Amino acid sequence: MTSGIDRLAPVVRLAPAKINLTLAVLGRRSDGFHALHSVMAPLDLADRLAVTAVAPPAAGDRLADSLHVSGLDPGPPDANLVLRAFGVTRAFVRPTWSGAPAEPPPLAARLEKRIPVAAGLGGGSSDAAAAIGAALEAWAADATADERIRLAAELGSDVPFFLAGGLALVEGRGERITPLAGIRASEPPGVLLVSPSVAVSTTAVFGAYVAGGGAPNPSSRLTSAHLADELATGTLGSAELVARTGVLATANDLVAATATVEPRLPRFRRALARVLGRPVAQSGSGPTLFALYPSIQPARTAADAVREALGAGTLTPPGPGSVEVFAAQFANSTLVRAGARDGVGVEVTG
Ligand code: C5P
C-alpha cells in the first residue's frame, strides 16, 4: 500500500474549529464514556498544520518526530495531540510499509494555533485529525475511511468528526458520524465566539456530570434529533437556524456540569446575553460561549460590542485571565446553496 517518499514540500492542512449546536448526553456506556447525540458544525476559524517528512536517521538512531507550535496560547508541544497522531498513524503504516527508507521517516511539523486551547472548540482534536491525514500524505500511504476513523477514535472522542469535513450528527462516544446536507443559505451564518480563559477540562466536566446524577434529558435529545432531521434534508435556512438559538442553548446537557467546574461561568453567560440582547449557548464542555447571526458582518459588530463592554467594565470576565472574542462563520462545507436563478434548486457544496 505504500509507495515511499517522493514529496519534499510540506503537506499543509487547515484544522477547523467546531461548535456543538446541540449536545444531548444519552447515558453512560460500559466503557465509561457517554453516548452522545450532537449536531456539530465546522467553522472557518482554523489552525494551520504543515508537515514534512525529514531525512531518515542513521542506523541505530531513534526516530523522533518534532513539533513547533506558535500563535495563540500554544501550550507544551509534548502534550499536543499532533505528536500522538503521528505515533498511531506510524504504527498503522509500519506493518505494510515497503518503501525506502526502511521505516516511515520522522515528521517535522509546524502548528500555528488560532483556535483557543481547551475551550470546547475542538482545536486539539481537529489538529489530530489533520495530523493523521498529513502524515499519511507525507508518507504517501493509504488508509480507508474506516481505518482513518479507527485511528481518530484512538486519539479522542471528537477527532472522527473532523475527518468528515462538514456539518454532521455525531453519535456513540463520538465515532459514529452521519454527514448532514447542510444549511440552506447563500452565505454562511456568522458566529460570535467568546472564550474566557478559565480552565475547564472535558474530563472534569463529565466527572461533574456523573457526580450530579447524570440523568438523561429527553428534551435535549428531541431538539437535537429535530435539528439533525432538518439539516439532513437541507431545508433549514440560516434565519431559522439563528431564530432557534434560544432552544439550542437549552440543548447542551453539559451546561450544569460545566457550571459546577467553573461556578463563575453562568453569571458571565447571563451578562453576555444582556450585552448582546440574544440567547447565548455553550459549545461542548465549554467554556466557550457562542451566539449565531445570519452572516459574518453582524457577528463582527457584536464582537466589537463585547470587546467594548469588557473594556468599559460593564461585562466582567469570569476569571483573572483575558477573554478571547472572535467573529467567525460556518465553514462553506456546511451550506446547501439556494439555486442562483429560481431560488428553488439546491446544490450541495463541498
Ligand atoms: O475522548 P476524550 O479524550 O476527548 O475524552 C475526555 C474525557 O471526557 C474522557 O476521559 C471521558 O471522561 C469523557 N467523555 C465521556 N464521553 C464521551 C466523550 C468524553 O465520558 N463521549
Residues whose N, C-alpha, C, O or C-beta is under 5 A from the ligand:
A	BS01	C5P	G32 F33 H34 L155 G156 S157 D158 G172 R173 G174 T202 T203 F206
